[in-house]
Amino acid sequence: MALDAPTRSFHEGTALERAIGFLAASVFSCVYVVAPLYVLLALAALAYAPLSTNTWLLLAPLALSLALPPDLATRYGPYVLSSYACRQIPKYFHYEEYHETSEEELLRSGRNFILASHPHGVFSFVGVCAAVASVNAPDGLGPNMARIAPTAAASVIKRFPLLKDVLGVFGVIDASGKTLAKQLARPASSVVIYVGGMAELFRSSPKREAVFLKKRKGFIKMGLRTGADVIPLYLFGNTTVLSTLNTGPLATLSRKLGVSVTFFWGRWGLPVPKPVRLVYARGRPLGMPHIPEPTDADVDHWHAEYCRKLQELFENYKGRNPDYKHKELVIE
């Protein structure tokens, strides 16, 4: 049953707080753009003038980033996400959360969970707001969020200079099956997965909401094998906060790399977020059993149930975001 009131709401905030939240949020999307361009510029300078002092000064930040331990950003993530600037990010978006399953229930249930999130979007600002809220809320996961429920992402995010040092604050782990199985084998451990991946990014637009799900059944099989239950999440606003170029060679490259290298824009035509409403909706666990060797029929059954629950979640909460009021969810 849909909740009548938000579990967490961030409508309060002064104009100054929202401005600070906008600047803090913009850091993440700008680094997402600047980091690859900076690497290309540094490599071009190295090829053109390898002995130049300016070239080596340009390479210094990359060398420092590569020298830093890969988990350093994750360790310092709670301090970043609980900073004054980051705490203002949800206020900029008038962010709301609806929890049909609370964090306390997740921790006390004795089970692990796969938090299956849709849609991917260019950059998940709903995910950013959710992380900030969970770290800082009295009933949230607190500083252990990155350990309890890290986000699975393309392996390039974990290795790319500068990008890993900024996005790592959210507790990013590799999206490979081996890494996910290891995470879900630990007690009281869950994982956030963007099921549709990059393929989903190019299916939605401000006028059309579509998720890439019909052929994505691996997360269901993983849940059955490990005994982790699956919870559907819908992130309203992920496809409206930034716009993207959906076709062309860069879109094809994005699908292959697993990260967005296509052209995107937001407020003022820049790679910064638009001031749109963001809403996070978390449903109930499916109630999946533990089947170490699931059959195709087992996977198909629970995948169909998941699709039904996701559709229901979308319909229950789309009215909370004015941009979605008249949208229909298309499952492809």
ZADO-1210 file (C-alpha; in nm, 4 decimals, padded with zeros to 6 digits):
<atoms>
<atom x="00.0000" y="00.0000" z="00.0000" code="MET" pos="1"/>
<atom x="00.1319" y="00.3451" z="-00.0929" code="ALA" pos="2"/>
<atom x="00.2412" y="00.5774" z="00.1861" code="LEU" pos="3"/>
<atom x="00.0390" y="00.8976" z="00.2271" code="ASP" pos="4"/>
<atom x="00.3267" y="01.1065" z="00.3619" code="ALA" pos="5"/>
<atom x="00.7003" y="01.1035" z="00.2882" code="PRO" pos="6"/>
<atom x="00.9332" y="00.9195" z="00.5242" code="THR" pos="7"/>
<atom x="01.1878" y="01.1975" z="00.4822" code="ARG" pos="8"/>
<atom x="01.1296" y="01.5390" z="00.3307" code="SER" pos="9"/>
<atom x="01.3704" y="01.8201" z="00.2461" code="PHE" pos="10"/>
<atom x="01.1346" y="02.0990" z="00.1410" code="HIS" pos="11"/>
<atom x="01.2601" y="02.3353" z="00.4087" code="GLU" pos="12"/>
<atom x="01.5628" y="02.5441" z="00.3221" code="GLY" pos="13"/>
<atom x="01.6681" y="02.9012" z="00.2615" code="THR" pos="14"/>
<atom x="01.7714" y="03.0386" z="-00.0772" code="ALA" pos="15"/>
<atom x="02.1328" y="03.0349" z="00.0435" code="LEU" pos="16"/>
<atom x="02.1119" y="02.6697" z="00.1514" code="GLU" pos="17"/>
<atom x="01.9674" y="02.5712" z="-00.1855" code="ARG" pos="18"/>
<atom x="02.2407" y="02.7644" z="-00.3658" code="ALA" pos="19"/>
<atom x="02.5064" y="02.5816" z="-00.1634" code="ILE" pos="20"/>
<atom x="02.3300" y="02.2526" z="-00.2353" code="GLY" pos="21"/>
<atom x="02.3315" y="02.3317" z="-00.6066" code="PHE" pos="22"/>
<atom x="02.7060" y="02.4036" z="-00.6032" code="LEU" pos="23"/>
<atom x="02.7812" y="02.0872" z="-00.4040" code="ALA" pos="24"/>
<atom x="02.5694" y="01.8713" z="-00.6369" code="ALA" pos="25"/>
<atom x="02.7315" y="02.0306" z="-00.9416" code="SER" pos="26"/>
<atom x="03.0747" y="01.9135" z="-00.8272" code="VAL" pos="27"/>
<atom x="02.9753" y="01.5501" z="-00.8873" code="PHE" pos="28"/>
<atom x="02.8338" y="01.5967" z="-01.2379" code="SER" pos="29"/>
<atom x="03.1125" y="01.8350" z="-01.3420" code="CYS" pos="30"/>
<atom x="03.3833" y="01.5917" z="-01.2310" code="VAL" pos="31"/>
<atom x="03.1977" y="01.3236" z="-01.4274" code="TYR" pos="32"/>
<atom x="03.2569" y="01.5388" z="-01.7371" code="VAL" pos="33"/>
<atom x="03.5912" y="01.6995" z="-01.6572" code="VAL" pos="34"/>
<atom x="03.7845" y="01.3897" z="-01.5414" code="ALA" pos="35"/>
<atom x="03.7852" y="01.2102" z="-01.8821" code="PRO" pos="36"/>
<atom x="03.8608" y="01.5357" z="-02.0660" code="LEU" pos="37"/>
<atom x="04.1435" y="01.6150" z="-01.8254" code="TYR" pos="38"/>
<atom x="04.2995" y="01.2730" z="-01.8804" code="VAL" pos="39"/>
<atom x="04.2804" y="01.3171" z="-02.2588" code="LEU" pos="40"/>
<atom x="04.4370" y="01.6630" z="-02.2325" code="LEU" pos="41"/>
<atom x="04.7197" y="01.5352" z="-02.0116" code="ALA" pos="42"/>
<atom x="04.7937" y="01.2442" z="-02.2464" code="LEU" pos="43"/>
<atom x="04.7920" y="01.4784" z="-02.5471" code="ALA" pos="44"/>
<atom x="05.0356" y="01.7113" z="-02.3699" code="ALA" pos="45"/>
<atom x="05.2589" y="01.4158" z="-02.2841" code="LEU" pos="46"/>
<atom x="05.2676" y="01.3072" z="-02.6476" code="ALA" pos="47"/>
<atom x="05.3279" y="01.6592" z="-02.7799" code="TYR" pos="48"/>
<atom x="05.5764" y="01.7936" z="-02.5197" code="ALA" pos="49"/>
<atom x="05.6957" y="01.5114" z="-02.2925" code="PRO" pos="50"/>
<atom x="05.9805" y="01.7152" z="-02.1401" code="LEU" pos="51"/>
<atom x="05.7817" y="02.0303" z="-02.0683" code="SER" pos="52"/>
<atom x="05.7389" y="02.1397" z="-01.7063" code="THR" pos="53"/>
<atom x="05.3770" y="02.2323" z="-01.7813" code="ASN" pos="54"/>
<atom x="05.3116" y="01.8781" z="-01.9011" code="THR" pos="55"/>
<atom x="05.4370" y="01.7281" z="-01.5774" code="TRP" pos="56"/>
<atom x="05.2412" y="01.9800" z="-01.3726" code="LEU" pos="57"/>
<atom x="04.9354" y="01.8716" z="-01.5700" code="LEU" pos="58"/>
<atom x="05.0118" y="01.5064" z="-01.4987" code="LEU" pos="59"/>
<atom x="05.0712" y="01.5604" z="-01.1246" code="ALA" pos="60"/>
<atom x="04.7026" y="01.5390" z="-01.0153" code="PRO" pos="61"/>
<atom x="04.6613" y="01.2176" z="-01.2161" code="LEU" pos="62"/>
<atom x="04.9739" y="01.0666" z="-01.0627" code="ALA" pos="63"/>
<atom x="04.8531" y="01.1595" z="-00.7141" code="LEU" pos="64"/>
<atom x="04.5105" y="01.0090" z="-00.7833" code="SER" pos="65"/>
<atom x="04.6643" y="00.6835" z="-00.9079" code="LEU" pos="66"/>
<atom x="04.8933" y="00.6691" z="-00.6031" code="ALA" pos="67"/>
<atom x="04.6091" y="00.7042" z="-00.3530" code="LEU" pos="68"/>
<atom x="04.4625" y="00.3794" z="-00.2121" code="PRO" pos="69"/>
<atom x="04.1483" y="00.2783" z="-00.4055" code="PRO" pos="70"/>
<atom x="03.9366" y="00.2677" z="-00.0885" code="ASP" pos="71"/>
<atom x="04.0535" y="00.6035" z="00.0515" code="LEU" pos="72"/>
<atom x="03.7501" y="00.7930" z="-00.0782" code="ALA" pos="73"/>
<atom x="03.5180" y="00.5303" z="00.0694" code="THR" pos="74"/>
<atom x="03.6829" y="00.5646" z="00.4108" code="ARG" pos="75"/>
<atom x="03.6430" y="00.9422" z="00.4090" code="TYR" pos="76"/>
<atom x="03.3028" y="00.9315" z="00.2400" code="GLY" pos="77"/>
<atom x="03.0959" y="00.9711" z="00.5602" code="PRO" pos="78"/>
<atom x="03.2843" y="01.2915" z="00.6469" code="TYR" pos="79"/>
<atom x="03.2201" y="01.4318" z="00.2988" code="VAL" pos="80"/>
<atom x="02.8528" y="01.3334" z="00.2912" code="LEU" pos="81"/>
<atom x="02.7916" y="01.4739" z="00.6399" code="SER" pos="82"/>
<atom x="02.9593" y="01.8068" z="00.5577" code="SER" pos="83"/>
<atom x="02.7480" y="02.1215" z="00.5647" code="TYR" pos="84"/>
<atom x="02.7643" y="02.1628" z="00.1864" code="ALA" pos="85"/>
<atom x="02.6516" y="01.8071" z="00.1087" code="CYS" pos="86"/>
<atom x="02.3687" y="01.8262" z="00.3619" code="ARG" pos="87"/>
<atom x="02.2165" y="02.1044" z="00.1522" code="GLN" pos="88"/>
<atom x="02.2007" y="01.8967" z="-00.1692" code="ILE" pos="89"/>
<atom x="01.8574" y="01.7385" z="-00.0973" code="PRO" pos="90"/>
<atom x="01.7134" y="02.0845" z="-00.0228" code="LYS" pos="91"/>
<atom x="01.8060" y="02.2089" z="-00.3701" code="TYR" pos="92"/>
<atom x="01.5918" y="01.9331" z="-00.5235" code="PHE" pos="93"/>
<atom x="01.3039" y="01.9532" z="-00.2685" code="HIS" pos="94"/>
<atom x="01.3861" y="01.5863" z="-00.2212" code="TYR" pos="95"/>
<atom x="01.1455" y="01.3298" z="-00.0715" code="GLU" pos="96"/>
<atom x="01.1737" y="00.9649" z="00.0293" code="GLU" pos="97"/>
<atom x="00.9008" y="00.7033" z="00.0655" code="TYR" pos="98"/>
<atom x="01.0108" y="00.3903" z="00.2524" code="HIS" pos="99"/>
<atom x="00.7736" y="00.0971" z="00.2502" code="GLU" pos="100"/>
<atom x="01.0718" y="-00.0838" z="00.4051" code="THR" pos="101"/>
<atom x="01.2745" y="00.1118" z="00.6618" code="SER" pos="102"/>
<atom x="01.6491" y="00.0910" z="00.7178" code="GLU" pos="103"/>
<atom x="01.5783" y="-00.0552" z="01.0614" code="GLU" pos="104"/>
<atom x="01.3759" y="-00.3367" z="00.9034" code="GLU" pos="105"/>
<atom x="01.6594" y="-00.4065" z="00.6610" code="LEU" pos="106"/>
<atom x="01.9107" y="-00.4333" z="00.9427" code="LEU" pos="107"/>
<atom x="01.6930" y="-00.6347" z="01.1828" code="ARG" pos="108"/>
<atom x="01.5466" y="-00.8802" z="00.9337" code="SER" pos="109"/>
<atom x="01.8538" y="-01.1040" z="00.9384" code="GLY" pos="110"/>
<atom x="01.8634" y="-01.1131" z="00.5574" code="ARG" pos="111"/>
<atom x="02.0769" y="-00.9463" z="00.2954" code="ASN" pos="112"/>
<atom x="01.9156" y="-00.7466" z="00.0162" code="PHE" pos="113"/>
<atom x="01.9675" y="-00.6448" z="-00.3435" code="ILE" pos="114"/>
<atom x="01.8322" y="-00.2907" z="-00.3752" code="LEU" pos="115"/>
<atom x="01.7383" y="-00.2907" z="-00.7435" code="ALA" pos="116"/>
<atom x="01.7261" y="00.0687" z="-00.8673" code="SER" pos="117"/>
<atom x="01.5651" y="00.2283" z="-01.1732" code="HIS" pos="118"/>
<atom x="01.6178" y="00.4256" z="-01.3877" code="PRO" pos="119"/>
<atom x="01.9908" y="00.4758" z="-01.4415" code="HIS" pos="120"/>
<atom x="01.9959" y="00.8316" z="-01.5740" code="GLY" pos="121"/>
<atom x="02.3095" y="01.0199" z="-01.6807" code="VAL" pos="122"/>
<atom x="02.4094" y="01.0681" z="-01.3188" code="PHE" pos="123"/>
<atom x="02.2004" y="00.9448" z="-01.0275" code="SER" pos="124"/>
<atom x="02.1290" y="01.2583" z="-00.8282" code="PHE" pos="125"/>
<atom x="01.8477" y="01.0717" z="-00.6511" code="VAL" pos="126"/>
<atom x="02.1161" y="00.8257" z="-00.5399" code="GLY" pos="127"/>
<atom x="02.3309" y="01.1160" z="-00.4169" code="VAL" pos="128"/>
<atom x="02.0418" y="01.2562" z="-00.2131" code="CYS" pos="129"/>
<atom x="01.9600" y="00.9103" z="-00.0746" code="ALA" pos="130"/>
<atom x="02.3205" y="00.8618" z="00.0379" code="ALA" pos="131"/>
<atom x="02.3333" y="01.2037" z="00.2049" code="VAL" pos="132"/>
<atom x="02.0002" y="01.1397" z="00.3780" code="ALA" pos="133"/>
<atom x="02.0960" y="00.7907" z="00.4985" code="SER" pos="134"/>
<atom x="02.4327" y="00.9017" z="00.6365" code="VAL" pos="135"/>
<atom x="02.2853" y="01.1971" z="00.8268" code="ASN" pos="136"/>
<atom x="01.9372" y="01.0812" z="00.9342" code="ALA" pos="137"/>
<atom x="01.9008" y="00.9514" z="01.2927" code="PRO" pos="138"/>
<atom x="01.7248" y="00.6409" z="01.1560" code="ASP" pos="139"/>
<atom x="01.9604" y="00.5998" z="00.8586" code="GLY" pos="140"/>
<atom x="02.2599" y="00.3736" z="00.8029" code="LEU" pos="141"/>
<atom x="02.5019" y="00.6402" z="00.9270" code="GLY" pos="142"/>
<atom x="02.8761" y="00.6254" z="00.8602" code="PRO" pos="143"/>
<atom x="02.8559" y="00.2502" z="00.7881" code="ASN" pos="144"/>
<atom x="02.6429" y="00.3031" z="00.4765" code="MET" pos="145"/>
<atom x="02.9280" y="00.2290" z="00.2331" code="ALA" pos="146"/>
<atom x="02.9976" y="-00.1022" z="00.4090" code="ARG" pos="147"/>
<atom x="02.6372" y="-00.2105" z="00.4617" code="ILE" pos="148"/>
<atom x="02.4948" y="-00.1090" z="00.1223" code="ALA" pos="149"/>
<atom x="02.7583" y="-00.0042" z="-00.1337" code="PRO" pos="150"/>
<atom x="02.6646" y="00.0804" z="-00.4913" code="THR" pos="151"/>
<atom x="02.7698" y="-00.1533" z="-00.7723" code="ALA" pos="152"/>
<atom x="02.9199" y="00.0298" z="-01.0696" code="ALA" pos="153"/>
<atom x="03.1257" y="-00.0339" z="-01.3815" code="ALA" pos="154"/>
<atom x="03.4836" y="-00.1306" z="-01.2979" code="SER" pos="155"/>
<atom x="03.6148" y="00.1766" z="-01.4815" code="VAL" pos="156"/>
<atom x="03.4652" y="00.3973" z="-01.2063" code="ILE" pos="157"/>
<atom x="03.6869" y="00.2244" z="-00.9490" code="LYS" pos="158"/>
<atom x="04.0026" y="00.2785" z="-01.1535" code="ARG" pos="159"/>
<atom x="03.9620" y="00.6046" z="-01.3435" code="PHE" pos="160"/>
<atom x="04.1830" y="00.8856" z="-01.2053" code="PRO" pos="161"/>
<atom x="03.9993" y="01.1661" z="-01.0247" code="LEU" pos="162"/>
<atom x="03.6626" y="01.0020" z="-01.0902" code="LEU" pos="163"/>
<atom x="03.7341" y="00.7278" z="-00.8357" code="LYS" pos="164"/>
<atom x="03.8336" y="00.9860" z="-00.5749" code="ASP" pos="165"/>
<atom x="03.5062" y="01.1778" z="-00.6044" code="VAL" pos="166"/>
<atom x="03.2469" y="00.9076" z="-00.6709" code="LEU" pos="167"/>
<atom x="03.4206" y="00.6738" z="-00.4277" code="GLY" pos="168"/>
<atom x="03.2647" y="00.8635" z="-00.1358" code="VAL" pos="169"/>
<atom x="02.9425" y="00.6691" z="-00.2020" code="PHE" pos="170"/>
<atom x="03.1078" y="00.3317" z="-00.1412" code="GLY" pos="171"/>
<atom x="03.1364" y="00.2032" z="-00.4974" code="VAL" pos="172"/>
<atom x="03.2152" y="-00.1639" z="-00.5637" code="ILE" pos="173"/>
<atom x="03.2711" y="-00.3481" z="-00.8906" code="ASP" pos="174"/>
<atom x="02.9511" y="-00.4731" z="-01.0537" code="ALA" pos="175"/>
<atom x="03.1006" y="-00.8114" z="-01.1454" code="SER" pos="176"/>
<atom x="02.9153" y="-01.1226" z="-01.0305" code="GLY" pos="177"/>
<atom x="03.2120" y="-01.2366" z="-00.8212" code="LYS" pos="178"/>
<atom x="03.2286" y="-00.9095" z="-00.6274" code="THR" pos="179"/>
<atom x="02.8530" y="-00.8983" z="-00.5716" code="LEU" pos="180"/>
<atom x="02.8455" y="-01.2585" z="-00.4474" code="ALA" pos="181"/>
<atom x="03.1276" y="-01.1777" z="-00.2046" code="LYS" pos="182"/>
<atom x="02.9420" y="-00.8723" z="-00.0733" code="GLN" pos="183"/>
<atom x="02.6174" y="-01.0662" z="-00.0277" code="LEU" pos="184"/>
<atom x="02.7977" y="-01.3497" z="00.1513" code="ALA" pos="185"/>
<atom x="02.8763" y="-01.1183" z="00.4420" code="ARG" pos="186"/>
<atom x="02.6263" y="-01.0917" z="00.7277" code="PRO" pos="187"/>
<atom x="02.4077" y="-00.7785" z="00.7344" code="ALA" pos="188"/>
<atom x="02.5310" y="-00.6693" z="00.3926" code="SER" pos="189"/>
<atom x="02.3332" y="-00.5495" z="00.0941" code="SER" pos="190"/>
<atom x="02.4109" y="-00.3865" z="-00.2393" code="VAL" pos="191"/>
<atom x="02.2553" y="-00.1192" z="-00.4603" code="VAL" pos="192"/>
<atom x="02.2366" y="-00.2233" z="-00.8269" code="ILE" pos="193"/>
<atom x="02.1262" y="-00.0113" z="-01.1224" code="TYR" pos="194"/>
<atom x="01.9689" y="-00.3004" z="-01.3087" code="VAL" pos="195"/>
<atom x="01.9263" y="-00.1381" z="-01.6501" code="GLY" pos="196"/>
<atom x="02.2786" y="00.0016" z="-01.6639" code="GLY" pos="197"/>
<atom x="02.3858" y="00.2246" z="-01.9513" code="MET" pos="198"/>
<atom x="02.1374" y="00.0575" z="-02.1875" code="ALA" pos="199"/>
<atom x="01.8599" y="00.2138" z="-01.9791" code="GLU" pos="200"/>
<atom x="02.0009" y="00.5659" z="-02.0051" code="LEU" pos="201"/>
<atom x="01.9214" y="00.5947" z="-02.3743" code="PHE" pos="202"/>
<atom x="01.5642" y="00.4639" z="-02.3475" code="ARG" pos="203"/>
<atom x="01.4174" y="00.7383" z="-02.1304" code="SER" pos="204"/>
<atom x="01.3619" y="01.1071" z="-02.1920" code="SER" pos="205"/>
<atom x="01.1806" y="01.3933" z="-02.0165" code="PRO" pos="206"/>
<atom x="00.8655" y="01.2819" z="-02.2052" code="LYS" pos="207"/>
<atom x="00.9033" y="00.9035" z="-02.1860" code="ARG" pos="208"/>
<atom x="00.9922" y="00.6750" z="-01.8962" code="GLU" pos="209"/>
<atom x="01.1334" y="00.3346" z="-01.9866" code="ALA" pos="210"/>
<atom x="01.3408" y="00.0770" z="-01.7989" code="VAL" pos="211"/>
<atom x="01.5595" y="-00.1914" z="-01.9543" code="PHE" pos="212"/>
<atom x="01.4489" y="-00.4965" z="-01.7605" code="LEU" pos="213"/>
<atom x="01.3024" y="-00.7777" z="-01.9722" code="LYS" pos="214"/>
<atom x="01.6462" y="-00.9236" z="-02.0495" code="LYS" pos="215"/>
<atom x="01.8023" y="-00.8366" z="-01.7131" code="ARG" pos="216"/>
<atom x="01.7509" y="-01.1418" z="-01.4927" code="LYS" pos="217"/>
<atom x="02.0974" y="-01.1863" z="-01.3454" code="GLY" pos="218"/>
<atom x="02.0135" y="-00.9928" z="-01.0283" code="PHE" pos="219"/>
<atom x="01.7200" y="-01.2267" z="-00.9629" code="ILE" pos="220"/>
<atom x="01.9407" y="-01.5331" z="-01.0095" code="LYS" pos="221"/>
<atom x="02.2035" y="-01.3770" z="-00.7809" code="MET" pos="222"/>
<atom x="01.9416" y="-01.3196" z="-00.5122" code="GLY" pos="223"/>
<atom x="01.8102" y="-01.6760" z="-00.5312" code="LEU" pos="224"/>
<atom x="02.1603" y="-01.8253" z="-00.5221" code="ARG" pos="225"/>
<atom x="02.2873" y="-01.6168" z="-00.2295" code="THR" pos="226"/>
<atom x="01.9637" y="-01.6020" z="-00.0317" code="GLY" pos="227"/>
<atom x="01.9465" y="-01.2235" z="-00.0667" code="ALA" pos="228"/>
<atom x="01.5982" y="-01.0833" z="-00.1129" code="ASP" pos="229"/>
<atom x="01.5282" y="-00.8197" z="-00.3783" code="VAL" pos="230"/>
<atom x="01.3693" y="-00.4807" z="-00.3109" code="ILE" pos="231"/>
<atom x="01.2522" y="-00.2556" z="-00.5975" code="PRO" pos="232"/>
<atom x="01.3531" y="00.1111" z="-00.5902" code="LEU" pos="233"/>
<atom x="01.2271" y="00.3821" z="-00.8210" code="TYR" pos="234"/>
<atom x="01.4206" y="00.7066" z="-00.8502" code="LEU" pos="235"/>
<atom x="01.1859" y="00.9721" z="-00.9860" code="PHE" pos="236"/>
<atom x="01.3802" y="01.2570" z="-01.1438" code="GLY" pos="237"/>
<atom x="01.6904" y="01.0666" z="-01.2539" code="ASN" pos="238"/>
<atom x="01.5881" y="01.1112" z="-01.6187" code="THR" pos="239"/>
<atom x="01.4727" y="01.4746" z="-01.5905" code="THR" pos="240"/>
<atom x="01.7517" y="01.6327" z="-01.3853" code="VAL" pos="241"/>
<atom x="01.9906" y="01.6093" z="-01.6827" code="LEU" pos="242"/>
<atom x="01.9252" y="01.5732" z="-02.0558" code="SER" pos="243"/>
<atom x="02.1375" y="01.3626" z="-02.2872" code="THR" pos="244"/>
<atom x="02.2073" y="01.2993" z="-02.6533" code="LEU" pos="245"/>
<atom x="02.0495" y="00.9577" z="-02.7090" code="ASN" pos="246"/>
<atom x="02.2045" y="00.8640" z="-03.0423" code="THR" pos="247"/>
<atom x="02.5378" y="00.8645" z="-03.2205" code="GLY" pos="248"/>
<atom x="02.8821" y="00.7086" z="-03.1671" code="PRO" pos="249"/>
<atom x="02.9205" y="00.8447" z="-02.8129" code="LEU" pos="250"/>
<atom x="02.5992" y="00.6709" z="-02.7068" code="ALA" pos="251"/>
<atom x="02.7336" y="00.3442" z="-02.8488" code="THR" pos="252"/>
<atom x="03.0652" y="00.3947" z="-02.6681" code="LEU" pos="253"/>
<atom x="02.8817" y="00.4660" z="-02.3417" code="SER" pos="254"/>
<atom x="02.7009" y="00.1313" z="-02.3635" code="ARG" pos="255"/>
<atom x="03.0279" y="-00.0546" z="-02.4187" code="LYS" pos="256"/>
<atom x="03.2201" y="00.1207" z="-02.1393" code="LEU" pos="257"/>
<atom x="02.9359" y="00.1119" z="-01.8877" code="GLY" pos="258"/>
<atom x="02.9719" y="00.4848" z="-01.8105" code="VAL" pos="259"/>
<atom x="02.8261" y="00.7898" z="-01.9789" code="SER" pos="260"/>
<atom x="03.0672" y="00.9540" z="-02.2210" code="VAL" pos="261"/>
<atom x="02.7894" y="01.1079" z="-02.4271" code="THR" pos="262"/>
<atom x="02.6985" y="01.4757" z="-02.4370" code="PHE" pos="263"/>
<atom x="02.4631" y="01.5856" z="-02.1600" code="PHE" pos="264"/>
<atom x="02.3413" y="01.9111" z="-02.0158" code="TRP" pos="265"/>
<atom x="02.1287" y="02.0531" z="-01.7388" code="GLY" pos="266"/>
<atom x="02.0744" y="02.4025" z="-01.6026" code="ARG" pos="267"/>
<atom x="02.1818" y="02.6830" z="-01.8389" code="TRP" pos="268"/>
<atom x="02.2991" y="02.4210" z="-02.0894" code="GLY" pos="269"/>
<atom x="02.5845" y="02.3235" z="-01.8555" code="LEU" pos="270"/>
<atom x="02.6603" y="01.9820" z="-01.6967" code="PRO" pos="271"/>
<atom x="02.4930" y="02.0879" z="-01.3721" code="VAL" pos="272"/>
<atom x="02.1582" y="01.9644" z="-01.2329" code="PRO" pos="273"/>
<atom x="01.8276" y="02.1302" z="-01.3095" code="LYS" pos="274"/>
<atom x="01.6200" y="02.2365" z="-01.0061" code="PRO" pos="275"/>
<atom x="01.3650" y="01.9568" z="-01.0483" code="VAL" pos="276"/>
<atom x="01.1835" y="01.7569" z="-00.7803" code="ARG" pos="277"/>
<atom x="01.3553" y="01.4291" z="-00.6905" code="LEU" pos="278"/>
<atom x="01.1674" y="01.1440" z="-00.5219" code="VAL" pos="279"/>
<atom x="01.3032" y="00.8135" z="-00.3889" code="TYR" pos="280"/>
<atom x="01.0544" y="00.5271" z="-00.3494" code="ALA" pos="281"/>
<atom x="01.1530" y="00.1971" z="-00.1863" code="ARG" pos="282"/>
<atom x="00.9106" y="-00.0932" z="-00.2028" code="GLY" pos="283"/>
<atom x="00.8744" y="-00.4114" z="-00.0001" code="ARG" pos="284"/>
<atom x="01.1008" y="-00.7185" z="-00.0375" code="PRO" pos="285"/>
<atom x="00.9734" y="-00.9754" z="-00.2864" code="LEU" pos="286"/>
<atom x="01.0044" y="-01.2558" z="-00.0291" code="GLY" pos="287"/>
<atom x="01.2308" y="-01.4698" z="-00.2464" code="MET" pos="288"/>
<atom x="01.3524" y="-01.8085" z="-00.1162" code="PRO" pos="289"/>
<atom x="01.7125" y="-01.9267" z="-00.1057" code="HIS" pos="290"/>
<atom x="01.7664" y="-02.1652" z="-00.3988" code="ILE" pos="291"/>
<atom x="02.1393" y="-02.2441" z="-00.4440" code="PRO" pos="292"/>
<atom x="02.0777" y="-02.3845" z="-00.7942" code="GLU" pos="293"/>
<atom x="01.7737" y="-02.2022" z="-00.9352" code="PRO" pos="294"/>
<atom x="01.6135" y="-02.3268" z="-01.2550" code="THR" pos="295"/>
<atom x="01.5163" y="-02.1004" z="-01.5435" code="ASP" pos="296"/>
<atom x="01.1566" y="-02.1394" z="-01.4298" code="ALA" pos="297"/>
<atom x="01.2500" y="-02.0151" z="-01.0800" code="ASP" pos="298"/>
<atom x="01.4258" y="-01.7109" z="-01.2234" code="VAL" pos="299"/>
<atom x="01.1425" y="-01.6337" z="-01.4662" code="ASP" pos="300"/>
<atom x="00.8814" y="-01.6566" z="-01.1907" code="HIS" pos="301"/>
<atom x="01.0549" y="-01.4135" z="-00.9575" code="TRP" pos="302"/>
<atom x="01.1560" y="-01.1839" z="-01.2414" code="HIS" pos="303"/>
<atom x="00.7899" y="-01.1541" z="-01.3444" code="ALA" pos="304"/>
<atom x="00.6976" y="-01.0824" z="-00.9827" code="GLU" pos="305"/>
<atom x="00.9665" y="-00.8147" z="-00.9667" code="TYR" pos="306"/>
<atom x="00.8383" y="-00.6468" z="-01.2853" code="CYS" pos="307"/>
<atom x="00.4882" y="-00.6413" z="-01.1384" code="ARG" pos="308"/>
<atom x="00.6077" y="-00.4886" z="-00.8103" code="LYS" pos="309"/>
<atom x="00.8171" y="-00.2260" z="-00.9895" code="LEU" pos="310"/>
<atom x="00.5211" y="-00.1228" z="-01.2045" code="GLN" pos="311"/>
<atom x="00.3074" y="-00.0988" z="-00.8920" code="GLU" pos="312"/>
<atom x="00.5713" y="00.1108" z="-00.7122" code="LEU" pos="313"/>
<atom x="00.5897" y="00.3497" z="-01.0068" code="PHE" pos="314"/>
<atom x="00.2124" y="00.3966" z="-01.0211" code="GLU" pos="315"/>
<atom x="00.1849" y="00.4460" z="-00.6441" code="ASN" pos="316"/>
<atom x="00.4374" y="00.7297" z="-00.6244" code="TYR" pos="317"/>
<atom x="00.4570" y="00.8975" z="-00.9658" code="LYS" pos="318"/>
<atom x="00.2075" y="01.1595" z="-00.8481" code="GLY" pos="319"/>
<atom x="00.4596" y="01.2819" z="-00.5896" code="ARG" pos="320"/>
<atom x="00.6720" y="01.4238" z="-00.8718" code="ASN" pos="321"/>
<atom x="00.4921" y="01.6711" z="-01.1026" code="PRO" pos="322"/>
<atom x="00.7126" y="01.5724" z="-01.3991" code="ASP" pos="323"/>
<atom x="00.5804" y="01.2143" z="-01.3782" code="TYR" pos="324"/>
<atom x="00.2145" y="01.2715" z="-01.3063" code="LYS" pos="325"/>
<atom x="00.0973" y="01.1752" z="-01.6559" code="HIS" pos="326"/>
<atom x="00.3776" y="00.9355" z="-01.7483" code="LYS" pos="327"/>
<atom x="00.3438" y="00.5630" z="-01.7983" code="GLU" pos="328"/>
<atom x="00.6279" y="00.3221" z="-01.7247" code="LEU" pos="329"/>
<atom x="00.7422" y="00.1123" z="-02.0196" code="VAL" pos="330"/>
<atom x="00.9324" y="-00.2084" z="-01.9365" code="ILE" pos="331"/>
<atom x="01.1545" y="-00.3074" z="-02.2275" code="GLU" pos="332"/>
</atoms>
